[in-house]
Amino acid sequence: MKITKKNTADLIIIIIVFALTGLTTVYVSSLITDFFGLEKWSWVYILVYIFLIFPTYHLLLLGYAFLFGKFDYFWGRIKKIISKMLSGIP
């Protein structure tokens, strides 16, 4: 789905999905780091953030996208992101 001026409602829904996902991720990440008792910006915190929070963000994004009827759009974007990340791995 291309975003054009004709799809103003779609654009608003996409912005809402990103906003809700970001807010939820911030809340969940603080719960996770508090649960493990991690200091901010320590090496363990950074590793936990990368390996736990990053996938959580994408799962939440797909969840909100499904609720708002934009699953296919976000699934396509996530597949592109993951393929670009993995293309650098030999």
Order of alpha helices (4+ residues) and beta strands (2+ residues): alpha-alpha-alpha-alpha
